[in-house]
């Protein structure tokens, strides 16, 4: 049930509803009878990743007294441990179809203690990065405040994730899931804002930098992130007990303290928005790097007009590109890879590497933005 709470009235509701099942008495017998559901075991647990709610019409299955279910279309046999009856289908004395929860036993990697420890260290690094940008006066510009806002969003997003991993939000599972989703979307929107700002700032020759529109940006981004959050909230409230819409619902707080992403409908409310924002970020990053490359190449030509140009690696340029790529959020693709690998049930090093990189993103941000000679010099001077 929602938030892991038991609903003790479910037994009474099923008993008062006088539930009947179409049961066959033998494998070779074409006859079936309506049998009252008396011997039952109500299992109260969260849905597993990959669980499916399936429906079969009367002619599509045979249900036997021992709980064995034979599917007619492929002659597949499901035993009583392979499926459960969905409780919210029994709204009449007899049903023309049966709804079951089928367990697919998808193997997913649970977060190891090492990944969790790295994520906790990242939380500390997020706090240190925010503190440094607020403390150093020269960093308190438009770009700095944009970075602070985005890092605050990813900090809250990761904080809810860590608290969920330590089972600290069991009583607030649904609220944690909505907050986790909200700050994930708002953080990705902030990345797009930063991408556009960096591209515009690098191409501009205007040195003036103020802070207009910061409140407007925060308000607009939170409202934008609140729209899909409100939509999935309404879907869960309106369709929660309708079996026909189960496989299309976000199911917040049912398969865990997060939004369900192991279904195709997740492209509408999760993967789709992230893909659009990520594509925009990549375009902005390419335009930015091309502009930097052209400027540096032009400067080199002016400096080496009368010299032999040798093939060399501009290490500082590549470090700058890498720093910009992290700031502009190109690591969002690692999240998509991690989700995809997890849904496929892989447990190979690819998934472990992506999870460690995602967990250590706060450390990467701290190293690239704070542990720089110029920033440390400003920090010590101030």
N, C-alpha and C positions, 0 to 999 in steps of 0.2 A: 504494500500500500504506500501512499505518499508519505514521505519523510520516515519510512520504516515503521510507521505506527500500525498496530493491529486494529481491525474493526471487528469487535466481538459480536456485533449484530449480524454478521454475514451468515453464520450458521442458522440463526433464527429466520432470516429472510429466505434462505433456500428451503428450509423446512416448511415455512408457511406458504411458499410459492408452489408446493407440490410439484416438484420437478420430475418430468418423465423423459426417459431416453429411449430411442429406438434401438432395441437390442436384438441381435440374431442369436439363435440357440445352437447353431451348428454350422460348420464350414460349408457343408453341402446343402444346407437348407436355405431356400430362397425366402422363407417367411421370417418376419421380424415382429416383435411385440413392444408395446409401450410399457416400460418397466419403471416404477418409481425409484428415484435416486435416494437410497437409504444409507448404504455404507459408503461413506465419503471421508476424505481427509482434506481439510482446507489448509493449503500451504500459504503461509504469509511470508513472502520474501520479495526483494527487489527483482525486477526483470533483469536477465542477463543480457550482455551485449550479443546481438545477433538473434535474439528470440523473435519469432514471427507469430502473428495472430492469423490463423488460417481458418477458412470456412469451407464446409463440404455439404452439398445437398444430399437428400436422402438416398438417391441412386448412386452417389459417388463414394460411399463408404459402407463398411460393415463393422458394427461395434458388438463385441461379444461380452458375455457376462464376466469374464475374468479381466476385462479392461483392455484387451487387445483390439487395436483399431487397424483394419485393412483398407487401404486406399485403392479404389477400383481402377483408376486411370493408369497406374503403373504397378499395381499389385504389390505395393510396399506395405510392410507390416510394422506398425508402431506398438510397442509394449507400453505398459502403464507408466514406466519410468521415463519414457521419451516425450511425453506431452502432458499437459494439464488442461482441464476444462476452464474456459474463461467464465468467471462468475456472473458477469453482467448480461448474459444472453438469456437467462431464464426469466423472461417477463410474461410468459404465457404457459398454459398447461402442456402444450405440445409445440415443438418447433420443427419447421420444415428443413432446417439446416443446423449443423453443429459447429461451434466455434472452439478451437483449441489453441493453446500456446505451445509451440514446438520449440524445443531446445536444440540449437544447431551446434552447440559445443565448440564455438570459435575460440581458439587459443589466443589469448592476448597477454602481452607482457605487463605485469604489474610493475609499478615504479619501485626500483631497488632502493635500498637505503643510501647507496652512493649518489643516485640521482636526486633523492630528496635532500640530502645534505648540501649538494651543490646548489639546489634551488633556494635553500635557506640562506646560504652565503650570498647568493644573488640578491636576495631581499635586503640584506645589509648593505650591499654595494649600491642598490637603488637609493637607499636613504643617504649614503655618503655622497653620491653624485648630486642629488637634490640639494643637500646642505651646502656643498661646494659652490653650486651655481647661485644659491641665495646669499652666500657669504661674500663671494668675490664681486665687487661692485661692477667691474668691467664686463662681467658675464650677464649682468642683469639688463639685457637688451631684449629686443623682440624675439630673436632666435633663441636666446636663453630661456625666456619664459615659455616659448613654444615647447622646448625640450623638457622643461620642468613639468608642464601640463601632461605631455605624452608619457613621461616616466612615471608620474603619479598614477596614471590610468593603468599602466602595465604592472605597477607595484601592487595596486589593489587587486587586479586580475590574478596575479601570481600568489598573493596572500591568501585569497579564498581557496586557491588550488592546494596550497600547502596545508591550510587548516582542514580541508577535506581529507587529505591524505593521512592526517593525524587523527581523524574521526572527531574533530572538535565542533563540527556543525551538524551532527546527526539530528538534533532537534529543529534545525533551521535549514534543512536540506534544500527545499524548494527555493527559499529566499537566496541561499548561496548560489544555486544554479542560475537564477535570473541575474544576480549581480555579476557572476562569472561571465555570463554571456554579454551583458551590457557593457562592462568595462573592456572586454575583448574587442567588441565592435568599435567602441569609442576610441580605443588605442589605435586601431588600424586607420580610422578616419584621421586621427591626429598625424599619423605617419604621412598620409597623403597631403595634409596641409603643410607639413614640414618639407616634403618633396617639392611642392610648388613654390614654397618660399625660398628654398635653397637655389632652385633653378632661376627664379626671378632675381634673387639677390646677386648671384654670380654674374648674370648678364647685365646688371644695372651698374651705372657709374655714379649713382647718387650715394654719398657716404652717410647721409643723414639716417639715423635709426631711432625710432621712437617706439612707443608701446600702444598705438591706437588699435582698437578693435580686439583686444585680448579677451575682455568679458564677452564680446559678441561671438568670438570664435568658440569659447567654452560653452556658451549657451546653445549655439547652433549645433555643435557636435553632440552635446548631451541630448538635445531634442531629437537629432537625427538618429542617434543610437537608441533612444527611447521608443521610437516608432516600431522597429522590428521586435523589440523586447515586449512592447504592449501587444503586438499581433500574436506572438507565440503564447503570451499569457491568456489572451482571449480564446485561442484555439484549444488550449488545455482545459479551460473552464467550460467551454461549450461542448466539446467533443470527448470529454474524458471517459464517459461510459458508453460511447457508441462504438460497437465492434467494427463497423464498416469504415470508420475513419481512423482506427487505431494505428495502422501501418503508415499513415501519413502525418501523424502528430509529432511534435517535438518531444513530447513525453518528458517534460522537465521534472526532475526529482524522482523518476520512476526507475530508470536503469542506473541511477547514481545521482550525485549532486551536481549534475551538469545537463546540458541539452543533448538529446539523442542525435547522433551523427552517423549511425550505421545504416541509414536508409536513404533512398534516392531523393526524398523530399527535402533532405538536409541541404541540397543545392539551392533551394529557394530561400532559406533563412540562415544558412551558415556559409557553405562553400561558395555559393554564388556571389554574395556581397564581398567576401574576402578576395575572390578571384578578380572582381572588377577593381577593387582598391589596389590590389597587388599589381595588376596590369598597368594601372595609372602610375604607380610608383616606379615600375621598370622603365616606362617611357620617359618620365621626368629624370630618372637617373642617367639614362642613355644620352638625353639631350645635355644634361649637366656635364657629363664626362667628355662628350664630344667638344663642347665649348671650351672646357679647361685644356683639353689636348690641343685644340687649335691655337689658343692663346700662348701656351708654352712652346709650341712648335714655331710660332711666329717670333717669339723672343729669342729662341735658339738661332734662327736664321739671321736675325739682326746681330747677334753676338758672334756668329761664326761665318760672316760673309767672306772673309779672306783666309779661313782656316779649313783644313780637311776635316770633314765631319765623320767621326768614327761611330760605329754601332755601340751604343751604351745603354745601360738600363737606368732610367731615372727612378731610383728607389723611392725618393720623397714623393714623386707623383703617384706611384702605385699605392703607397701608404695613405696618401690623401684620398685616392679613389676608394680604397677599402674602408676608410673612416666614413666617407660620405655614404657608401653603400649600407653600412650598418645603421647610420643615423637615419637614412631614408627608408629603412625597413625592408630591405631586400631579403632578409632572413625569414620573412613571412612564409616563403616557399617551403622552408624546413617544417613548419607546422603542417602544411598540406601533405608532405611526404610522410611525416610521422603518423598522421591520422590514417592515411591510405594503407601504410604498412601494417598498422595495428589492426585495421579491419580485415586485412587479408590473412591474419593469423600468423604472420611471420615472427620469428624470434631470433633472427639472424643479427649480425653486428650492425646492419644498416639502421635498424630501429633503435638500437642502443646508442649509436653515435648521434642520431638526430635528437634523441631525448636528452642526451648530455649537453648538446649545443644549445637546445632550447632552454634547459635548466640553467645554463651558465650565461645566459644573455645579459644579465645584470652585471656580471663580472667583466664581460667584454665591453659593455658600455662604459664602465668605470675606468678600465685600462685605456680605452681609446680617447675618452673625453677629459679625464682628470689627470691620469698619470702621464702627462706631457710636460716637457721642460718649461714651456711658456706658462702653462697653468700653475705648475708647482711654484714657479718664481713669483707669480702674482699672489699665490696663497701665502707664501712665506713673507712677502713684503707687507701684505695687509695684516 
